[in-house]
């Protein structure tokens, strides 16, 4: 496996990416880290990237500018813009191919991956994506938002594994939108999904940070549009990469199928 680290795709210090390449890649995957749009780092994707490389995918793990709602800096849609910029850089400078590429992310990374995929016209794997932002805010008017700081050395698969956390979810949405300076509806993906949306793989747990009802809402919208969607709902409270071992093989099978590549 060949690894290239901290390649700059833009002028901001956060606009960097790592590339993990096998000898004979069958397709490309762009990994978007989680962290609630305001924290996290591409370094935490090393384990997942390694497992995808073992399945003969070339992988790019990207950083992006992080939201600071208090200062109204890097709020929505900054992260989507950076993900699209990173992919365009990869196509131009690293030989990535849009016709053989999937966006992949967990938690807020699952949201960013799906958002960017609408612009790039590529399929998505979204594990525990926070996607119904407006719906969550409307359904939890009395919840008081509370920030949750995660240690920099905590592995992605160990983050947010304690189940429902409405206070943190609400804080995340308010931080991303600078307390509604960006309308919650405008930061919600649903109206950007179209009949041209490429297939989506969704995974979630029954009792985790992301309400499982969001999975049904997203799935039904995609079905109504005639978009291929595969859904995996797991028991328990594991979030995002916490259920990697259970969701990875099905996710890889989805990528292999929709890109029509051998593996």
Secondary structure as UniProt FT lines:
FT   STRAND          2..8
FT   TURN            13..14
FT   STRAND          16..21
FT   STRAND          27..32
FT   TURN            36..38
FT   HELIX           42..45
FT   HELIX           46..54
FT   TURN            55..56
FT   STRAND          57..62
FT   TURN            69..72
FT   TURN            76..77
FT   HELIX           78..93
FT   HELIX           98..100
FT   STRAND          101..106
FT   HELIX           108..120
FT   STRAND          123..127
FT   HELIX           133..139
FT   TURN            141..142
FT   TURN            152..153
FT   HELIX           156..158
FT   HELIX           166..177
FT   TURN            178..181
FT   TURN            184..187
FT   HELIX           189..192
FT   TURN            195..196
FT   STRAND          200..205
FT   HELIX           213..225
FT   STRAND          229..234
FT   HELIX           240..243
FT   HELIX           244..259
//
